[in-house]
Amino acid sequence: MHGWLILDKPHGLGSTQAVSAVKRALRIQREATGGAGKWKVGHGGTLDPLATGVLPIAIGEATKLAGRMLDSDKIYDFAVTFGVQTDTLDLEGAVIATSDVRPTWADVEAVLPRFTGPIEQAPPAYSAILIDGRRAYDLARKGEEVEMKLRSVTIYGLHISSLQGAEDSAACPQGGLAQLGEGEGAPPPSPTPARQHAAKPSHPLPRGERISAITLTAHVSKGTYIRSLARDIALALGTVGHVTMLRRVKAGPFTLESAISLDKLDEAARGGTIGGLLLPLTAGLDDIPALPVSPDQALALRQGKVLSGSDTATGLHLAFDGSMPVALVEAQDGEIRVVRGFNLMSREDD
């Protein structure tokens, strides 16, 4: 029970509530099977209650790697409705601005490259960012003025998925893609390109027709607020807008293909088969090269000792004793130091 459970988080459930749901499922399994022991549980990146999609849940020793998920790139599908801006920048908030301006498909295509690559954005006032020790959303709810400082983020890819006209919607041809190339702030190691969506429709909306809403796919760096991105795109189009749908389709190495519903989790808990749903601890480290170590070296690393005289290439490595992960280590100047050690034993050690 050391690994990753990838939830397809439902609408309306907060990340902390999702962790509680997994803890409850583990408790149900323990009671159903007569098992013993409790497991640490944590999530690998907050997802708004109104958002759905990939939420990595770390169990056992994998919780030591949850922080790495916060630093990973992510991919989102999100819908923006034009003409209305809310204080939360999504469906939940109160209307604070309106506009009669509606952009065309061509307008949107022309503006997306301005939001592709390194950009600066102001996070939403309704966010969990700390301001003088207080959450921004607490200040905003009390009506206090909240000044959000600009932060630097990177949009690796941004393209149109579908358009909503006055009476119809249609998928956009892939000509709407604005994707980074080499040397323009390229994605981190082993990125997954933004997903391809529906094929070109037989009767797409005319490029000059006004649209009321649009669905976009964004491949972004850590710290990116999709609600802020939607707000800024709308403003650049001479109108206002807010997010009406947000779905995370990838977080680090994890995608919707490996995600499960809470119903499936509950079913597995009652059948005592949660372990079969887990991805291994190492699934969160697919981009880290393996470093074989001897049993004696593994013991030294488990004790937090430094290995000297190594010719291992500089950088992060995942030390293995046979097939057993021992530690996430840093190699530098002929030494190997533990970054995160794992308390794992082989069956022979039990």
Order of alpha helices (4+ residues) and beta strands (2+ residues): beta-alpha-beta-beta-alpha-beta-beta-beta-alpha-beta-beta-beta-alpha-beta-beta-beta-beta-alpha-beta-beta-alpha-beta-beta-alpha-beta-beta-beta-beta
